[in-house]
Amino acid sequence: MKTVSTLTSRFLVSPASVGAFLMTTAAWGHEDLSQPEIKKEVKVDGQGRKANYMYIDGIKVHETDTSKQPLPPVITPGSEVGAAPSDAVVLFDGSEKAFKANWTDTKGGPSKWKVVNGALESVRGGGYIQSKQEFGSCQLHIEWASPSEVKGNGQGRGNSGVFLMGQYEIQVLDSYENQTYADGQAGALYGRSKPLVNACRKPGEWQSYDIIFHRPHFDDSGKVIKRATFTVLHNGVLIQDHTVLSGGTGWDGPHSISEYKAHGNKGPIAMQDHGNPVRFRNVWVRPLKD
């Protein structure tokens, strides 16, 4: 391709300590203002087609060469998941009533998703599903399962996503013995930060994300003055350790993602329809102070 332009420890957390850990995480200090080195290129192939390429600290976004972007080590997670605490906003408890009361499509109308055996199941062509209630900084617990019948590979296998404020994606993917780019596997901040480890269970088994999210802040001109942060536990295992989100997680081509764009102080919790019947259950949120 011809370059047209250039811009320049893992550890386990016991189920009994997860709640205390998440509470103390919210009290951590100001963000680390150090910036990753981000470079962008527009490349043209032999047929004259342009594509955006982004490099974060020298690593191409969605790099498939594991000698350049090693995959996280695979570990075996524990067996317990979390129940909603008394102060949580329960968005889905397995019932049709909670589904209809708390969830819509992206236009505010009834979602085409369905409740199957106490779980929200993505319907091909149904689009994103999002909560009616909006949240800013929060603690989110959500459980998910990829299809037990394995179809496809890479990004085509059990693909969905959990979005904070309807904007910032934590990837959902069947990453059990399924290789793809590291910043797009389960638990990645999509395109921005690969997980510390691969803690995926087998296809069809229930998995959990426990997420501490602090929203970004913008000034009156729309410039980000405090970036979002994520702490994520996958099946009780720390996979994002107070990660400072360097920019947006939206798709912007095969090797590029979006940047921050100013938005309000709250937004919905959303899940993605990516054409796979991924299921979700036990969804609850605890709003946090900024």
Order of alpha helices (4+ residues) and beta strands (2+ residues): beta-alpha-beta-beta-beta-beta-alpha-beta-beta-beta-beta-beta-beta-beta-beta-beta-beta-beta-beta-beta-beta
